[in-house]
Amino acid sequence: MNTKTEVQIKTPWWKRLIPYIPSFVKEPFMRFDRKVDGAASFFLKHYGKSRFMIAMSKKAQYLGIERLWEKGPKAFIYFFLFYLIRDTILYILIPIFFASLTSS
């Protein structure tokens, strides 16, 4: 009997697309990414979240929303607005745009 378990590591969606991206698109993006210290690739890897949003999400998980507000209302408002703008673009504006392209 084999007690060894195999763990499958799921590859991110963007890793599967990289071989199909033409080099004339990939090279300028990589140059830009190096200029901004990897912020562009980080943004794509984490579905549009900045480092600030990820740090605030972790703080919200272990502090709770009320204590996070008490710790820094200004940072909390920025965090909320970033999520609001990001989610509005991702879940409302982009689907409406593509729906308008496909409808007659």
TORMAR-901995 format. One record per residue (C-alpha): chain; z, x, y; residue in three letters. Coordinates in steps of 0.02 Angstrom, whole numbers, m for minus. Layout:
<nodes>
NODE  chaine      up    east   north  residu
NODE       A       Z       X       Y     ALA
...
</nodes>
This chain:
<nodes>
NODE  chaine      up    east   north  residu
NODE       A       0       0       0     MET
NODE       A     m50      69     169     ASN
NODE       A      83      40     302     THR
NODE       A     m17     121     440     LYS
NODE       A     m72       0     576     THR
NODE       A    m225      29     681     GLU
NODE       A    m216      m3     866     VAL
NODE       A    m376     m52     953     GLN
NODE       A    m386       0    1133     ILE
NODE       A    m485    m121    1237     LYS
NODE       A    m609     m36    1353     THR
NODE       A    m620    m105    1530     PRO
NODE       A    m775    m206    1575     TRP
NODE       A    m834     m79    1702     TRP
NODE       A    m836      63    1573     LYS
NODE       A    m966     m33    1472     ARG
NODE       A   m1080     m51    1624     LEU
NODE       A   m1079     131    1679     ILE
NODE       A   m1219     191    1561     PRO
NODE       A   m1334      54    1627     TYR
NODE       A   m1310      92    1812     ILE
NODE       A   m1456     193    1881     PRO
NODE       A   m1412     366    1947     SER
NODE       A   m1481     327    2122     PHE
NODE       A   m1343     195    2136     VAL
NODE       A   m1206     290    2044     LYS
NODE       A   m1220     457    2138     GLU
NODE       A   m1195     388    2316     PRO
NODE       A   m1049     283    2253     PHE
NODE       A    m968     434    2171     MET
NODE       A    m992     538    2330     ARG
NODE       A    m910     400    2432     PHE
NODE       A    m771     384    2303     ASP
NODE       A    m733     570    2315     ARG
NODE       A    m727     559    2506     LYS
NODE       A    m597     420    2497     VAL
NODE       A    m494     507    2361     ASP
NODE       A    m539     386    2222     GLY
NODE       A    m491     229    2317     ALA
NODE       A    m657     141    2282     ALA
NODE       A    m648     166    2094     SER
NODE       A    m463     119    2096     PHE
NODE       A    m509     m42    2188     PHE
NODE       A    m639     m86    2055     LEU
NODE       A    m525     m38    1908     LYS
NODE       A    m385    m151    1968     HIS
NODE       A    m493    m303    2010     TYR
NODE       A    m487    m284    2198     GLY
NODE       A    m304    m237    2216     LYS
NODE       A    m252     m94    2329     SER
NODE       A    m112      27    2285     ARG
NODE       A      m3     m67    2409     PHE
NODE       A     m35    m233    2321     MET
NODE       A       7    m160    2150     ILE
NODE       A     168     m82    2216     ALA
NODE       A     219    m245    2301     MET
NODE       A     178    m344    2142     SER
NODE       A     296    m232    2044     LYS
NODE       A     431    m252    2176     LYS
NODE       A     407    m441    2175     ALA
NODE       A     430    m440    1986     GLN
NODE       A     595    m349    1985     TYR
NODE       A     667    m404    2153     LEU
NODE       A     605    m581    2164     GLY
NODE       A     512    m660    2309     ILE
NODE       A     666    m699    2417     GLU
NODE       A     740    m526    2403     ARG
NODE       A     570    m449    2435     LEU
NODE       A     557    m552    2596     TRP
NODE       A     732    m497    2648     GLU
NODE       A     689    m315    2613     LYS
NODE       A     536    m315    2728     GLY
NODE       A     459    m473    2800     PRO
NODE       A     313    m378    2879     LYS
NODE       A     263    m296    2714     ALA
NODE       A     283    m462    2623     PHE
NODE       A     166    m549    2747     ILE
NODE       A      35    m412    2727     TYR
NODE       A      52    m427    2538     PHE
NODE       A      32    m616    2545     PHE
NODE       A    m118    m607    2662     LEU
NODE       A    m205    m474    2556     PHE
NODE       A    m185    m583    2401     TYR
NODE       A    m240    m738    2497     LEU
NODE       A    m397    m654    2565     ILE
NODE       A    m439    m571    2399     ARG
NODE       A    m417    m729    2298     ASP
NODE       A    m514    m833    2425     THR
NODE       A    m661    m714    2412     ILE
NODE       A    m653    m696    2222     LEU
NODE       A    m619    m875    2171     TYR
NODE       A    m694    m981    2311     ILE
NODE       A    m827    m892    2414     LEU
NODE       A    m918    m796    2276     ILE
NODE       A    m932    m947    2159     PRO
NODE       A    m995   m1056    2303     ILE
NODE       A   m1123    m923    2347     PHE
NODE       A   m1189    m912    2168     PHE
NODE       A   m1187   m1101    2149     ALA
NODE       A   m1291   m1119    2306     SER
NODE       A   m1416    m991    2238     LEU
NODE       A   m1438   m1083    2074     THR
NODE       A   m1444   m1260    2142     SER
NODE       A   m1599   m1334    2219     SER
</nodes>
